[in-house]
């Protein structure tokens, strides 16, 4: 295939960056639903004030459905454009074999010894689920990107996601992170956005690197000045 640095690319898909590519490209999610959420909420509130079966309520239902369709079309068009850009730059595109449906499941209820329900983080999870749905990651990775790649004679290869967020892409040492840690910094000198590190690592795993090193970077918990980005 020639120079692998030019013809292979790793892509980490997520919510902070919809696509963080091993070549350094970082693509923010457009958030089409979030941008229309206020308008949608106003239409839904108006609808609730109209009696069922009346013309005014039917018209509002039509406007709501039309807005949902517009959001879907905008997201799909953006996905196709991004997929086209990726297949134009790489013959093989490595992505994580993500089970997005599992990531969006409701949290299990928690109860104390008396049977009272305890906070289980579902409110925050619901916000994440809405963001996952807005981004449309599953549809992009499983349908649109493979379709565009096949049309262009390219390959999309899914790799095991285990460890791709917890290891350093430069030295392969383990660098543990919480979900809130958005910056990767390793004692080997690697310092970059967490998702970019994952994108680079996804490519290397796709090319045969095995994340079996158990060592932990001595500075794995050192925070970068950019750690809040």
C-alpha positions in Angstrom: 0.0 0.0 0.0 3.0 2.3 0.0 3.7 4.7 2.8 1.3 3.6 5.6 1.5 7.1 7.2 -0.3 8.5 4.2 -2.7 5.6 3.3 -3.9 4.5 6.7 -5.7 6.6 9.3 -7.1 5.9 12.8 -10.3 7.7 13.8 -11.6 8.0 17.4 -15.3 8.9 17.5 -16.8 10.7 20.5 -18.7 13.6 21.9 -16.0 16.2 22.5 -14.6 15.5 19.0 -16.9 13.6 16.7 -13.7 12.5 14.9 -10.1 12.7 16.2 -7.9 11.4 13.5 -4.4 10.1 13.8 -3.2 12.7 11.3 -4.1 15.4 13.8 -7.5 16.4 12.3 -10.0 17.2 15.1 -13.7 17.5 14.1 -16.2 19.0 16.5 -19.8 17.6 16.4 -22.3 20.0 14.8 -25.1 19.3 17.4 -28.0 19.8 15.1 -30.6 18.6 17.6 -29.2 20.8 20.4 -29.3 23.9 18.2 -33.0 23.2 17.4 -34.0 22.0 20.9 -35.4 25.3 22.1 -37.5 25.8 19.0 -38.7 22.2 19.2 -39.6 22.7 22.9 -41.7 25.8 22.1 -43.6 24.0 19.4 -44.2 21.0 21.7 -45.4 23.3 24.5 -47.8 25.0 22.1 -49.2 21.7 21.0 -50.0 20.7 24.6 -52.3 23.7 24.8 -54.3 22.6 21.8 -57.1 20.0 22.1 -56.6 16.6 20.5 -58.3 16.2 17.2 -58.3 19.9 16.4 -56.8 21.4 13.3 -54.4 23.6 15.2 -52.9 20.6 17.0 -52.5 18.7 13.8 -50.7 21.6 12.2 -48.3 21.8 15.1 -47.7 18.1 14.9 -46.8 18.6 11.3 -44.4 21.4 12.1 -42.7 19.3 14.8 -42.3 16.3 12.5 -40.9 18.6 9.8 -38.3 20.0 12.2 -37.3 16.5 13.2 -36.9 15.5 9.5 -34.8 18.6 8.9 -32.5 17.7 11.8 -32.1 14.1 10.4 -31.3 15.4 6.9 -28.7 17.9 8.2 -27.0 15.3 10.3 -27.0 12.7 7.5 -25.6 15.2 5.0 -22.9 16.2 7.4 -22.0 12.6 8.0 -21.7 11.9 4.3 -19.5 14.9 3.8 -17.2 13.9 6.6 -17.1 10.3 5.4 -16.1 11.6 2.0 -13.3 13.6 3.4 -11.9 10.6 5.3 -12.1 8.2 2.3 -10.3 10.8 0.2 -7.3 10.8 2.5 -6.9 7.1 3.4 -7.1 3.7 1.8 -7.7 2.0 5.1 -9.7 3.7 8.0 -9.4 2.1 11.4 -12.2 2.7 13.9 -13.1 1.3 17.2 -15.6 -1.5 17.3 -18.0 0.4 19.6 -21.3 -0.9 21.0 -22.9 2.5 21.1 -26.3 1.0 22.1 -24.7 -0.5 25.2 -23.2 2.9 26.1 -26.6 4.5 25.9 -28.4 2.0 28.2 -30.1 3.3 31.4 -28.2 3.0 34.6 -29.3 0.3 37.0 -31.4 1.5 40.0 -29.6 1.7 43.3 -31.3 1.0 46.7 -30.2 1.3 50.3 -30.8 -1.4 52.9 -34.3 0.0 53.6 -35.3 -0.3 49.9 -35.1 3.5 49.3 -33.9 4.5 45.8 -30.6 6.3 45.7 -29.1 8.6 43.0 -27.7 6.5 40.3 -26.4 9.2 37.9 -29.2 8.6 35.4 -29.8 12.4 35.0 -26.3 12.9 33.8 -26.5 9.7 31.7 -29.7 11.0 30.0 -27.8 14.1 28.9 -25.0 11.9 27.5 -27.6 9.7 25.8 -29.1 12.7 24.1 -25.7 13.8 22.9 -25.0 10.3 21.5 -28.3 10.4 19.7 -27.6 13.9 18.4 -24.1 13.0 17.1 -25.4 9.8 15.4 -22.0 8.0 16.0 -23.5 4.5 15.5 -25.0 5.4 12.1 -21.9 7.0 11.0 -19.5 4.2 12.0 -21.7 1.3 11.0 -23.5 2.5 7.9 -22.4 5.8 6.3 -18.6 5.5 6.6 -18.5 1.9 5.4 -20.9 2.8 2.5 -18.7 5.7 1.3 -15.6 3.6 1.8 -16.9 0.8 -0.3 -18.0 3.2 -3.1 -14.5 4.6 -3.2 -12.7 1.3 -3.0 -11.5 1.9 0.5 -11.6 -0.3 3.7 -13.1 0.4 7.1 -11.5 -1.9 9.7 -12.9 -2.1 13.2 -10.4 -2.7 16.0 -10.9 -3.8 19.6 -11.4 -0.7 21.7 -9.9 -2.2 24.9 -7.1 0.1 26.2 -7.3 2.7 23.4 -8.1 5.4 25.9 -5.9 4.1 28.7 -2.5 3.7 27.0 0.0 6.1 25.5 0.1 6.1 21.7 3.8 6.9 21.8 5.3 4.5 24.3 2.3 2.2 25.0 2.6 2.5 28.7 -0.7 2.5 30.6 -1.9 6.0 31.5 -5.2 5.7 33.5 -7.8 8.4 33.0 -11.2 9.2 34.3 -13.9 10.1 31.7 -13.5 13.7 32.8 -9.8 13.7 32.0 -9.7 15.2 28.5 -5.9 15.6 28.2 -3.3 12.8 27.7 0.1 13.4 29.3 2.7 10.7 29.7 6.2 10.6 31.3 7.6 9.7 27.9 6.8 13.3 26.9 3.6 12.7 25.0 1.1 15.5 25.6 -2.0 15.9 23.5 -5.8 15.8 23.6 -7.1 12.5 25.0 -9.1 11.8 21.8 -6.1 12.5 19.5 -4.0 10.0 21.5 -6.8 7.5 21.0 -7.0 8.1 17.3 -3.2 7.5 16.9 -3.5 4.4 19.1 -6.4 3.0 17.1 -4.3 3.2 13.9 -1.4 1.4 15.6 -3.6 -1.3 17.0 -5.1 -1.7 13.6 -1.6 -2.1 12.1 -0.8 -4.9 14.7 0.3 -3.3 18.0 -0.9 -5.2 21.0 -1.7 -3.3 24.2 -0.2 -5.9 26.6 2.3 -3.7 28.5 1.1 -3.4 32.1 3.4 -0.7 33.2 1.9 2.5 34.4 3.4 5.9 33.5 4.9 7.6 36.6 3.3 10.9 35.6 0.1 9.4 34.4 -1.9 11.5 36.9 0.0 14.7 36.3 -2.4 17.3 34.8 -1.5 19.5 31.9 -2.3 23.2 31.9 -4.7 22.2 29.0 -6.4 19.4 31.0 -9.7 21.3 31.2 -9.9 21.7 27.4 
